[in-house]
Amino acid sequence: MDKRTSQSRFPNAIEVPIEPGHTALLVIDMQYLNAHPDHGVARRAKERGRFEGLGYLFETLPSAIQNIRRLQKAFRGAGMEVIFVKIQSYTQDGRDLSPGYREKGLFAPPGSKDAEILEELAPLPNEVVLTKLSTGAFTSSPIDAVLRYMGIKSLVITGINTNYCVETAVRDGYDRGYNVALVSDACTAIVKEQHDATLEGLDNIMCKVMSTDEVLAAIPKAP
């Protein structure tokens, strides 16, 4: 089933209201563990001679980071929430991580460099930073409760990897009744074809795929 056939089953276009007080920018897994070429996953790949396999990710990350920065500035300027989700265990030995994360070495203990958000995207004081123990933010963090307590109804999702943790957040958010926008040029993946296929597969079915410029244009101007 191609995208056109799938979308024809759902003729109504998904709309995502971007409203102060009810919209949050989610920045997913933009941390040293997996989003920096000299730390975490990339450092281990270099040690094993496998860094070339991460080439597309690190070629496209600078552009995605710049677009996330633009969105952060606009959301903060409009008084809207910027929320971070990162991989981090509660324990120093990672025994609380999901079995899959333990097997893959996706381990960032509290206080480690790998657990830090990239400096370029660092949270401001009083912004929400949530830790998760698995691929799914909605599965292994209190994000759903936090969003509902804050009155959030729409999510603008960015980060890495498009076809893993980002896609999981989109699907889980949609299933829980949130309006979801996925920012195509503020997320990326290890393989370009997987990034593109994820955007195509989700668009207008579980989210509205938007560019950074489209999101910025939809943010209400301050009076």
N, C-alpha and C positions, 0 to 999 in steps of 0.2 A: 504494500500500500504506500503510494507516494504521498507527499505532503498535501497536494491538491485534493486527492481523494479523502484523506483524513480530515482536512479542514472543512470539506463540503458537508461533513456530518454535523459540524458545529458552526452554523452560518453567522452567528452573532459575534462580531469582533469584541475582543477583550479590551476594556478600557480601565485605566488605572488613574483614579483621581490623585493628584499630588497636592495635598492640602496641609498647611501648617497645623500642627496639633494632632494630625492623624496619619502622617507619613514618616517613615524612617528609611535612611540609607543604611544598608547592611554591607559591611566590608568583611569578607570571609577569607580567613586563613592567610592574610597578607602579613606574614611573620617571617622571621629569619629561618625557621625550620625548613620551609619549602619555597620561599620566595626570594632567596638571596643566593647568588652563585658561590659564595665563600663559606656558607654555613649549612648545617643540617644535611638534607637529602642531597643537595648538589655537591657538597664537600665529599660526602661518601662516594658519590658517583665518580668524582674525579679520582679518588684514591683507587677505585676499581677499574679505571679506564673506560667508564661508560657515560661520561658527561655529554658526549656528542648526541646521545639520545634525548637530552633535555634541551637541545638547541633551539627549537621553535619557542618553547616556553620562555627562555631567557632572552630571545630576540624580541619578543613581543611584550614582555613585562614592563619595560620602561614606558611604553606608550600607555599601557593599562594603568600604571601607577600615576602618570600625569593626568589621565582622565578621572581617576578616583579623586585626586587632589582637587580638580576643578569641581567635582560634585560635592566634596566635603565643604569647600569654600562657599558654594551656593546654598547648601542645606544649612550650614551654620549661619549664614547671613540672613536666611529666611526664618530662623528660629526653629528649624526642624531637627529631629534627632539624627545623630550619626552613631551607629551601634557597631561594635566590633565583635566578631566571633573568631576564636583562635583555638588551636589544638594545644591542650595543656593538661597534664595529669594533676590530680590533687596530691599524689604521693611523689616522693623523690625517686622511687624505683619503678613507677609506672604500672604497678600491679592492678590499678583501677581502670586502665585503658581497655578498650574493646579488644578481644582476641585478635581481630584482624589488624588493628593498629600495632599491637605488640609484635605480631609476626613480620610486619613490614618495617618495623623500626621507626614508626612515626611517634616519636617520644620526645616530649619537651617538658621537663620537670619545672615546678615553680621556681622562679628566680633565675632560670637559665636564659642565655642569649637567644636560643632557639624559640623560646616562648614569647619573646618580645615582638610587638608589632614593628614593622619597618619604620625607621626613623622618619622617612619622608611622609608617612601616613599616620604618624603618632597621634593617639587620642589626646584630646584636650582634657584638662581637669574637669571632672564631673560628667564625662561621657561614659556610657555603659560599655564595659568590656566583659564578654561572656566566654567561658572556657567550655570546650566540648571534648568528649572522650572517644568519639567515633566520627564517621563520615557525616552523620546527620546532626545538624545543630538542634533541630526540633526533637531528636531522639535522646541526646545526651547532654543537653544544657537546659536551663529554665527559660529559654527564649520566649516560648509561647506565653507563659504567665507574665513575663516582663512586658512584652508588647501589649498584652491586653490590659494590664494595670496602667500602662501609659496611654491607653486610648488609641493605639496604632491600628490602622485598618489597611494601609497600603505599604508595600515593601518595594524598595528599589535596590536590587541585588547586584553586587559586584564581587570580584575576587578570583580565587583559583581553587581548584581546577574546574573549568567550565563543565566538563562531563562527569565530574565526581561530586565534590562537596557543594559546589554551586548549584548544579542540577538537583541534587537532593534537597537543598533548601527551597528551591523553586517549587518542586513537587509537594513537599511537605507543607509549605506555606499555603499553596493553593488548596490542598486538601483540608486545611484548617480554616478556610474561608477568607484568607487575605487576598487583596488585590495585589498582583505581583508583576513588577516590571524587571526584566533582565537586561542589563546594559551591555550590549554586544561588544563594544570597544573598551569596556572597563573590566573585562574578565578575559582569561586566556587559559590555554591547556598545553599539555606536552605535545600533542599531535594536532596539527591544524585541521585535518579532516574530522577529527572527533569534536573539536570546538565548533566547527561549522555545522556538523550533523546535529549536535545538541541544540543549537540555536534554531535550526530549521524544524526539528522535531517538537520543540516546546512552544514555538511562536503561535499565538492565537488559539492554543489548546489549553495550556496551563499557565501561560503568562503572556505579556505583551513584550516582545523584543524591541528595544529602543536603543538609539545611539546616545552618547553623552550629550550631544547638541540638542537632540529632541527632548531629553529630560530637562536640560537647563531651560529650554524654551517654555516648558510646561510649569516651571516653578513660579508661583505668583510673585509679582513684584511687591516689595515692601512699600506701604503707603508713604 
